[in-house]
Each structure stands twice: as C-alpha cells, then as structure tokens.
C-alpha cells in the first residue's frame, strides 16, 4: 500500500533529524532528497543536493537528482539540459536513456520519445526490469502518435519471441482495446494486473473489460486505482464516466467526462459519451456541442452524424436532422442510433426524448466502438 502524504512527511522529518546530527553523511543526504521528492517538498530536496555538491559527493549522481527535481516541477527543458550534463559526466547508458525518453514523453515530444527508446528495446542483453520500463515508454509514445497498427505488430512479434515484458502488457492491452482486439486485450490486462504496481493502462484496460461485462463496481474500483497512479489521465476519467453511466449516475458521469475532455480533447469516444450524458440530462445545447466536437474530429464516423441527427430532431430541426441521418446511414447502414432516429422521425416510436433505452444499448459498447465489446469476450471468471 502506498504511504499517505502524512506518512511521507513524517518520514522526511525523521530523516532530517538524523541528518542534523551528521550533516555531511552522503547516505542520509540521498535519503532526505528522495523523501523530500516523495513528499513534494522540492526546495528541501534541492537543499540536500546543494549540501552534497558543496562536499563534492559523486557529481553525476547528485546532478541526476537535480534532474528528478526538475521533472517533479514539470520543468522539461531544464531536465533535458541537466540530463545532457549527466551524460557528459557519466556517459550514455540505458538507465539515463529511460529518463531522457520519459522527459520527452511528459513534455509531449512523442516522436522524440519513440526515437530515443527504439534502439534500446531492440538491443539484446538489457536488464529485464529496465527493458520493461523502456517498452512501456515506446508503446506509450506510439499510442500518442496514433501508430496503433505498427505498435500492435510489434507486440505480436514480442509475444511470439517471449520478449514482451509484463510491465508493458498494460499499455499493449490499451492498444488492443483501441484496435478492438478485445480477447487479446483481456488476456494482456489480466497478465499485467499480476504486477505489484500495475500501470494505469493495465487498470484502465481491465476496467473496459469489466464495463463490457456490465460490472460497474469492479470497473470503478480499477479506475480509482488508476487515478492513484496518474490522477490527470484523461482515458481513466473517460472510462470512469462510462462506469457512472452504466451505474445510472448520469450527473456524476457528466462531471467525469468533462474532466476527461480537459486532458483528452481529441478522443472521439469521450465526446460521444459526454453527448449522451447531456442528452440523458435533457441538456440539448451541451449535447449538440459534444457531438459537434466529435464531428470535427472525424466527419466520416456515422455514429457522430446519427447522434447529431437525434439532437436536432429533439430540438425540432427536422431538415437538418434528416441531412445528418442520410449521412449516417450512408456511412454505417447498421447504426443503432440511425435506426432509432429513423423510427422516431417516421412516427413509429413516438417521443424522441425517450432515449434512455437507446443509451443502454450503446453502453454495451464502452467507448462507443464499432462492435459489441461483450460479444468478443469470454465469460467472466467466478
């Protein structure tokens, strides 16, 4: 179990007490620095570093700790500059390469992260634990770049050769989810959860599987754990919104989905889920805005046009609704939403505001994928 903030602060105070008795102790200085970083006390960590540097203790190691402070402060340019200095002193090796790639990833330099890691993950003889962390970064960068087929081809190659590390299986599972390879996603997520500290992607992928099985409580538990790993991850907030929709708590779902959009504005599934939450809350203006954003991301996705047609029909804009309906049916002749709109427009279903049953059907497709996720999954184990 992760120590609480109070426990981390208490540990730091204890170590500072020891250090006061032996202020030049290199081991204690290092412990104080790490404890201060864990407690979020960056200035305290820097003070320990300055004392160590004044005593000329292991220059490369303490310079590297400055990197960790810069990373904790999200000062990415400073972190990269410091890493270059560390490499000049200590040389280039895989552990430093990991930090370089991680900084690039955090700074949004996804191609730079991929390019930094690519040679290392292909090099034989790398320590397994470090190799796993490098594979995680490579897969994350490929996922951010949208290179999902290429990433999946690599995953399959690594699985065939036994080279895919368990640490990386959680990210691989999320790639599989997004490619609608649901059976593979299930197997990878199950394996990834055996790690003592699974990645956020492992927890989110397992949560999508739980959603497909309509296990809202299990999904929420997994997603709460994922937020402890990365509280700013948009995908986690998006899945939590779907879990709340499945549980019937629509106002909470909307809050989670709006949180997701703040950090994941390019995820069409999140805009769809938000649109449906707003529809269920009878906020047609917000629903129309959400589906409009989805259309901006991809004008060739039939479900976006069908959802927009439904909103416009509910607002009384029959001609505009008909236009989007025609586009939706041309793009996807099997669209559940388009069929619903057609029936309402033809007077077969009556009140267009009775959308809850339709939303329930769509929730069988977490993330609003093109097919039923639950159809591709084995039964849940007891």
C-alpha positions as CSV (number, residue, x, y, z in Angstrom):
1,X,0.0,0.0,0.0
2,X,1.2,3.5,-0.9
3,X,2.2,5.6,2.2
4,X,-0.1,8.5,2.9
5,X,1.0,12.1,2.5
6,X,1.3,12.4,6.3
7,X,3.4,9.3,6.5
8,X,5.8,10.7,3.7
9,X,6.0,14.0,5.6
10,X,6.7,12.2,8.9
11,X,9.4,10.1,7.3
12,X,11.1,13.2,5.9
13,X,11.1,15.0,9.3
14,X,12.6,11.9,10.8
15,X,15.4,11.7,8.3
16,X,16.1,15.4,8.7
17,X,16.5,14.9,12.4
18,X,19.1,12.2,11.7
19,X,20.9,14.4,9.2
20,X,21.1,17.3,11.7
21,X,23.4,15.0,13.7
22,X,25.6,14.1,10.7
23,X,25.1,16.8,8.1
24,X,27.7,15.5,5.6
25,X,26.5,11.9,5.6
26,X,26.1,11.0,1.9
27,X,23.7,8.2,2.5
28,X,21.4,10.4,4.7
29,X,21.5,13.3,2.2
30,X,20.4,10.9,-0.5
31,X,17.6,9.6,1.7
32,X,16.5,13.1,2.6
33,X,16.5,14.1,-1.1
34,X,14.4,11.1,-2.1
35,X,12.0,11.5,0.8
36,X,11.6,15.2,0.1
37,X,10.7,14.5,-3.6
38,X,8.2,11.8,-2.4
39,X,6.6,14.4,-0.1
40,X,6.5,17.1,-2.8
41,X,9.0,19.3,-0.9
42,X,11.2,20.2,-3.9
43,X,13.1,23.0,-2.2
44,X,14.1,20.6,0.6
45,X,15.4,18.2,-2.0
46,X,17.4,21.0,-3.7
47,X,18.9,22.0,-0.3
48,X,20.1,18.4,0.2
49,X,21.6,18.4,-3.3
50,X,23.4,21.7,-2.7
51,X,25.0,20.3,0.5
52,X,26.2,17.2,-1.3
53,X,27.6,19.2,-4.1
54,X,29.4,21.5,-1.7
55,X,31.1,18.4,-0.2
56,X,31.9,17.2,-3.8
57,X,30.0,13.9,-3.4
58,X,29.5,11.9,-6.6
59,X,28.9,14.7,-9.1
60,X,27.0,12.6,-11.6
61,X,24.6,11.1,-9.0
62,X,23.7,14.4,-7.5
63,X,23.4,16.1,-10.9
64,X,21.0,13.3,-11.7
65,X,19.0,14.1,-8.6
66,X,18.7,17.7,-9.9
67,X,17.1,16.1,-13.0
68,X,14.5,14.4,-10.7
69,X,13.6,17.7,-9.1
70,X,13.2,19.4,-12.5
71,X,10.9,16.5,-13.6
72,X,8.9,16.8,-10.4
73,X,8.4,20.5,-11.2
74,X,7.5,19.7,-14.8
75,X,10.5,21.8,-15.9
76,X,11.1,19.7,-19.0
77,X,13.7,21.9,-20.8
78,X,15.7,22.2,-17.6
79,X,15.5,18.4,-17.1
80,X,16.8,17.7,-20.6
81,X,19.6,20.2,-20.2
82,X,20.6,18.6,-16.9
83,X,20.5,15.1,-18.4
84,X,22.9,16.2,-21.2
85,X,25.3,17.3,-18.4
86,X,24.9,14.0,-16.6
87,X,25.6,12.0,-19.8
88,X,28.7,14.2,-20.4
89,X,30.0,13.1,-17.0
90,X,28.7,9.5,-16.7
91,X,28.4,8.5,-20.3
92,X,25.4,7.2,-22.2
93,X,23.6,4.1,-20.8
94,X,20.1,2.7,-20.8
95,X,19.0,4.0,-17.4
96,X,19.8,7.6,-18.5
97,X,18.2,7.0,-21.8
98,X,15.0,6.0,-19.9
99,X,14.9,9.4,-18.2
100,X,15.6,11.2,-21.5
101,X,12.7,9.4,-23.1
102,X,10.4,9.9,-20.1
103,X,11.0,13.7,-20.1
104,X,10.3,13.8,-23.9
105,X,7.0,11.9,-23.3
106,X,6.0,14.1,-20.4
107,X,6.8,17.2,-22.5
108,X,4.6,15.9,-25.3
109,X,7.6,15.2,-27.6
110,X,6.2,11.8,-28.5
111,X,8.2,11.2,-31.7
112,X,11.4,12.1,-29.8
113,X,10.5,9.6,-27.0
114,X,9.9,6.9,-29.6
115,X,13.1,7.6,-31.4
116,X,15.1,7.7,-28.2
117,X,13.8,4.3,-27.0
118,X,13.6,2.4,-30.3
119,X,17.3,1.3,-30.5
120,X,17.4,0.2,-26.8
121,X,14.3,-2.1,-26.9
122,X,15.9,-3.9,-29.9
123,X,19.2,-4.4,-28.2
124,X,19.7,-7.8,-26.6
125,X,21.1,-8.2,-23.0
126,X,19.2,-5.2,-21.5
127,X,18.2,-5.9,-17.8
128,X,14.6,-7.2,-17.8
129,X,13.3,-4.7,-15.4
130,X,14.8,-1.7,-17.3
131,X,13.7,-3.3,-20.6
132,X,10.1,-3.4,-19.3
133,X,10.2,0.3,-18.5
134,X,11.6,1.1,-21.9
135,X,9.0,-0.9,-23.6
136,X,6.3,1.0,-21.7
137,X,7.7,4.3,-22.9
138,X,7.9,3.1,-26.5
139,X,4.3,1.8,-26.5
140,X,3.0,5.0,-24.9
141,X,4.7,7.1,-27.5
142,X,3.4,5.0,-30.3
143,X,-0.1,5.2,-28.8
144,X,0.1,9.0,-28.5
145,X,1.3,9.2,-32.1
146,X,-1.7,7.1,-33.2
147,X,0.5,4.4,-34.7
148,X,-1.6,1.6,-33.3
149,X,-1.3,-1.0,-36.1
150,X,2.5,-0.6,-36.0
151,X,2.6,-0.9,-32.2
152,X,0.3,-4.0,-32.3
153,X,2.5,-5.7,-34.9
154,X,5.5,-5.1,-32.6
155,X,3.5,-6.5,-29.6
156,X,2.7,-9.7,-31.6
157,X,6.3,-10.1,-32.6
158,X,7.4,-9.7,-29.0
159,X,4.8,-12.1,-27.7
160,X,5.9,-14.7,-30.3
161,X,9.6,-14.4,-29.2
162,X,8.8,-14.2,-25.5
163,X,10.2,-10.7,-25.3
164,X,7.2,-8.7,-24.2
165,X,7.8,-7.7,-20.5
166,X,4.8,-7.9,-18.1
167,X,5.3,-4.2,-17.3
168,X,4.5,-3.3,-20.9
169,X,1.5,-5.6,-21.2
170,X,-0.9,-3.0,-19.7
171,X,-0.1,-0.4,-22.4
172,X,-0.3,-3.2,-25.0
173,X,-3.7,-4.1,-23.7
174,X,-4.9,-0.5,-24.2
175,X,-3.6,-0.6,-27.8
176,X,-5.6,-3.8,-28.2
177,X,-8.7,-2.1,-26.8
178,X,-8.4,0.8,-29.3
179,X,-7.9,-1.7,-32.2
180,X,-11.0,-3.6,-31.0
181,X,-8.9,-6.8,-30.4
182,X,-10.8,-7.4,-27.3
183,X,-9.9,-11.0,-26.5
184,X,-6.2,-10.1,-26.7
185,X,-6.8,-7.0,-24.6
186,X,-8.4,-9.2,-21.9
187,X,-5.5,-11.6,-21.8
188,X,-2.9,-8.9,-21.7
189,X,-4.7,-6.9,-19.0
190,X,-5.1,-10.0,-16.8
191,X,-1.4,-10.7,-17.0
192,X,-0.5,-7.0,-16.4
193,X,-2.5,-6.9,-13.2
194,X,-0.2,-9.5,-11.7
195,X,2.5,-6.8,-11.4
196,X,2.9,-5.5,-7.9
197,X,2.3,-2.0,-9.2
198,X,0.4,-2.3,-12.5
199,X,0.4,0.6,-14.9
200,X,-2.5,2.9,-15.3
201,X,-3.1,1.5,-18.7
202,X,-3.4,-2.1,-17.3
203,X,-6.0,-0.9,-14.8
204,X,-7.9,1.1,-17.5
205,X,-7.9,-1.8,-19.9
206,X,-9.2,-4.2,-17.3
207,X,-11.9,-1.6,-16.4
208,X,-13.1,-1.6,-20.1
209,X,-13.4,-5.3,-19.9
210,X,-15.4,-5.0,-16.7
211,X,-17.6,-2.4,-18.3
212,X,-18.3,-4.7,-21.2
213,X,-19.4,-7.3,-18.7
214,X,-21.6,-4.7,-17.1
215,X,-19.6,-4.9,-13.9
216,X,-19.8,-1.2,-13.0
217,X,-18.5,-1.6,-9.4
218,X,-15.4,-3.6,-10.5
219,X,-14.7,-1.1,-13.2
220,X,-14.9,1.9,-10.8
221,X,-12.6,0.2,-8.4
222,X,-10.0,-0.4,-11.1
223,X,-10.3,3.2,-12.3
224,X,-10.0,4.6,-8.8
225,X,-6.7,2.7,-8.5
226,X,-5.6,4.0,-11.9
227,X,-6.2,7.6,-10.8
228,X,-3.9,7.0,-7.8
229,X,-1.2,6.1,-10.4
230,X,-2.0,9.1,-12.7
231,X,-4.7,11.5,-11.5
232,X,-4.5,13.5,-14.7
233,X,-5.0,10.7,-17.2
234,X,-7.9,11.6,-19.5
235,X,-8.6,8.0,-20.5
236,X,-9.1,7.0,-16.9
237,X,-11.6,9.8,-16.3
238,X,-13.4,8.9,-19.6
239,X,-13.8,5.3,-18.5
240,X,-14.9,6.4,-15.1
241,X,-17.6,8.4,-16.8
242,X,-18.8,5.3,-18.7
243,X,-18.8,3.4,-15.4
244,X,-21.1,6.1,-13.9
245,X,-23.4,6.0,-16.9
246,X,-23.6,2.2,-16.5
247,X,-24.4,2.6,-12.8
248,X,-27.1,5.1,-13.7
249,X,-25.5,8.1,-12.1
250,X,-25.7,10.5,-15.1
251,X,-24.7,13.8,-13.3
252,X,-21.6,12.1,-12.0
253,X,-20.9,10.7,-15.4
254,X,-21.0,14.1,-16.9
255,X,-18.6,15.5,-14.4
256,X,-16.1,12.7,-15.0
257,X,-16.4,13.1,-18.8
258,X,-15.9,16.8,-18.7
259,X,-12.8,16.2,-16.6
260,X,-11.6,13.7,-19.2
261,X,-12.1,16.3,-22.0
262,X,-9.8,18.8,-20.3
263,X,-6.8,16.5,-20.9
264,X,-8.2,14.3,-23.8
265,X,-9.8,16.7,-26.2
266,X,-9.0,14.5,-29.2
267,X,-10.7,11.3,-28.0
268,X,-13.9,10.9,-30.0
269,X,-15.4,8.2,-27.7
270,X,-15.2,10.6,-24.8
271,X,-17.1,13.3,-26.7
272,X,-19.7,10.7,-27.6
273,X,-20.2,9.6,-24.0
274,X,-20.4,13.2,-22.9
275,X,-23.0,13.9,-25.6
276,X,-25.1,11.0,-24.4
277,X,-24.8,12.1,-20.7
278,X,-26.0,15.5,-21.7
279,X,-28.9,14.0,-23.7
280,X,-30.0,12.0,-20.7
281,X,-29.9,15.2,-18.6
282,X,-32.0,17.0,-21.3
283,X,-29.2,19.5,-21.9
284,X,-29.6,19.6,-25.7
285,X,-27.3,22.5,-26.2
286,X,-24.4,20.8,-24.5
287,X,-25.2,17.5,-26.2
288,X,-25.2,19.2,-29.6
289,X,-21.8,20.9,-28.8
290,X,-20.3,17.5,-27.7
291,X,-21.4,15.7,-30.9
292,X,-20.2,18.7,-33.0
293,X,-16.8,18.3,-31.5
294,X,-16.9,14.6,-32.4
295,X,-17.7,15.6,-36.0
296,X,-14.8,18.0,-36.0
297,X,-12.5,15.1,-35.1
298,X,-13.9,12.7,-37.8
299,X,-16.6,13.7,-40.3
300,X,-16.7,10.1,-41.6
301,X,-17.9,8.4,-38.4
302,X,-21.5,7.5,-38.9
303,X,-22.4,7.4,-35.2
304,X,-21.5,11.1,-34.8
305,X,-23.9,12.0,-37.6
306,X,-26.6,9.8,-36.2
307,X,-26.3,11.3,-32.7
308,X,-26.3,14.8,-34.1
309,X,-29.5,13.9,-36.1
310,X,-31.1,12.8,-32.9
311,X,-30.3,16.0,-31.0
312,X,-31.5,18.1,-33.9
313,X,-34.7,16.1,-34.1
314,X,-35.3,16.6,-30.4
315,X,-34.7,20.4,-30.9
316,X,-37.3,20.5,-33.8
317,X,-34.8,21.0,-36.6
318,X,-36.2,18.3,-38.8
319,X,-34.5,19.2,-42.1
320,X,-31.0,19.5,-40.5
321,X,-31.7,16.2,-38.7
322,X,-32.6,14.5,-41.9
323,X,-29.4,15.6,-43.5
324,X,-27.2,14.1,-40.8
325,X,-29.4,11.0,-40.8
326,X,-28.8,10.4,-44.5
327,X,-25.0,10.8,-44.0
328,X,-25.1,8.4,-41.0
329,X,-26.9,5.7,-43.0
330,X,-24.6,6.1,-45.9
331,X,-21.5,5.7,-43.6
332,X,-23.0,2.9,-41.5
333,X,-26.1,1.1,-42.6
334,X,-26.2,-0.8,-39.3
335,X,-26.0,2.2,-37.0
336,X,-28.3,1.6,-33.9
337,X,-28.7,5.3,-33.4
338,X,-29.6,6.0,-37.0
339,X,-32.2,3.3,-36.9
340,X,-33.7,4.8,-33.8
341,X,-33.8,8.3,-35.3
342,X,-35.4,6.9,-38.5
343,X,-38.1,5.2,-36.4
344,X,-38.8,8.4,-34.4
345,X,-38.9,10.6,-37.5
346,X,-41.3,8.2,-39.1
347,X,-43.7,8.3,-36.1
348,X,-43.0,4.6,-35.1
349,X,-41.5,5.3,-31.6
350,X,-43.3,8.5,-30.6
351,X,-41.4,10.9,-28.2
352,X,-37.8,11.4,-29.3
353,X,-36.9,12.3,-25.7
354,X,-37.2,8.7,-24.6
355,X,-33.5,8.0,-25.3
356,X,-32.6,6.0,-22.1
357,X,-33.2,2.6,-23.7
358,X,-31.1,3.6,-26.7
359,X,-28.3,4.8,-24.4
360,X,-28.5,1.4,-22.5
361,X,-27.9,-0.4,-25.8
362,X,-25.0,1.8,-26.7
363,X,-23.4,1.2,-23.3
364,X,-22.8,-2.4,-24.4
365,X,-20.1,-0.8,-26.5
366,X,-17.8,1.0,-24.0
367,X,-16.0,3.9,-25.7
368,X,-18.7,3.6,-28.5
369,X,-16.7,1.2,-30.6
370,X,-18.0,-0.1,-33.9
371,X,-19.0,-3.5,-32.5
372,X,-20.2,-5.0,-29.2
373,X,-17.2,-5.5,-27.0
374,X,-19.0,-8.0,-24.9
375,X,-19.5,-10.3,-27.9
376,X,-15.8,-10.7,-28.2
377,X,-15.1,-11.6,-24.5
378,X,-15.0,-14.9,-22.7
379,X,-17.4,-15.1,-19.8
380,X,-16.3,-13.5,-16.5
381,X,-14.5,-15.9,-14.2
382,X,-16.2,-16.6,-10.8
